[in-house]
Amino acid sequence: MAHYLSAAALVASAALTAAAPAAKGDFSIDQVSKGSFYKSGPLAMAKTYSKYAKHGAVMPENVSIAATAASTGSVSASPESYDESYLIPVSIGGTTFHLDLDTGSSDLWVFSTQQPASQRSGHTAYKQTGTKKSGYTWNISYGDGSGAKGDVYVDKVVVGGVTATSQAVEAATSVSSSFTSDTDNDGLIGAAFSSINTVSPQQQLTFFDNVKNSLSQKLFAARLRYHTAGTYDYGYIDSSKYSGSIHYVPVNTANGFWEFTASGVSGSSIADTGTTLLYIPDSNVDAYYANVDSASYDSSQGGYTFDCDESLPDWTVTIGSGSITVPGEYINFAPVSGNTCFGGIQSSDGIGFNIFGDIFLKATYTVFDQTQSSPRLGFAQG
Ligand SMILES: C[C@@H](SC(=N)N)c1ccc(Cl)cc1
């Protein structure tokens, strides 16, 4: 649902209700403010002027500008099993797809009818409703070894009421088996920086980069939640979704990620909605599980495991001038066999950077902010 700013609407509505001369039989009604005036004030004004244009009504420029700019939106983020990933409904050419919003990559790709039927069984497949970008291709590989490739179309994409009229939609011709088997997921919508988009011969813009200039504020905010649906907000910050203050840190965009520095966690870190777990250096991981009596590193599972019944300690990190606490409950990711569970905190050694994935993000309200001269991340306790 899109909301429009109140200022222009309130000004315009005040102008419209300027007193007409009283005449016999007229009556007056005391107006009672209904509080914030959201949704589509400027747009309603523009529609009224358009309706009466044939009678000579001329739309004031401020109404026209307000009606076309300053949009906001919000979309649900629904977890898959064990919060493995969070999917959002995205309209592409009028068809709804359920996509993984991924701040760790920058391609918007979908299953398509160009794939063999067996490869796309159970998925919503793009029927190439858009305009083909002849000769354009894409090919992406993810950190978990999965991947996909295909060709490129331009189509209308809507997320939470926010519209990109000419979005590059990357239609798959082939995807790896882990995508085929996850029938809840119809593709990804990347929200890292467009500098790492894989389309060739010309990189394409992410959805956020395409719409950010039309948003009330050039930002989006993630409120992922533990074992229940959360939201992504576009163009505005929802103060009902966090406690305390939002603390901001600078972002290094050189690698195309939302990359930042966390205190007490060596190396660079990325805020990544597309990664399930929280990956930090060995020293931090060992220190955490030293407080979990039944924990041990299980090389057959590729990480720390523990007794599912053991109560886990919280994990707290300082980022900038604020701190975030991840409840211990969130760090019990999922059972692996019998009553043995796999930890949500694992080692980032060998990756090259730390990954603050969903295990961390679901404890926060995280703002991906391009409102300033350089990008920044804002973290608040969710
Ligand atoms: C940036 C993420 S992948 C993603 N969020 N699309 C990543 C990179 C490398 C490794 Cl090893 C693991 C995860």
The ligand as a Gaussian input file, in Angstrom:
#p B3LYP/6-31G(d) Opt

LIG

0 1
 C       26.895000     -12.332000       0.072000
 C       26.442000     -13.712000       0.441000
 S       25.466000     -14.426000      -0.861000
 C       24.065000     -13.490000      -0.945000
 N       23.531000     -12.907000       0.092000
 N       23.507000     -13.402000      -2.154000
 C       27.577000     -14.649000       0.663000
 C       28.792000     -14.465000       0.013000
 C       29.802000     -15.393000       0.212000
 C       29.577000     -16.467000       1.069000
 Cl      30.847000     -17.635000       1.317000
 C       28.372000     -16.638000       1.712000
 C       27.351000     -15.705000       1.511000

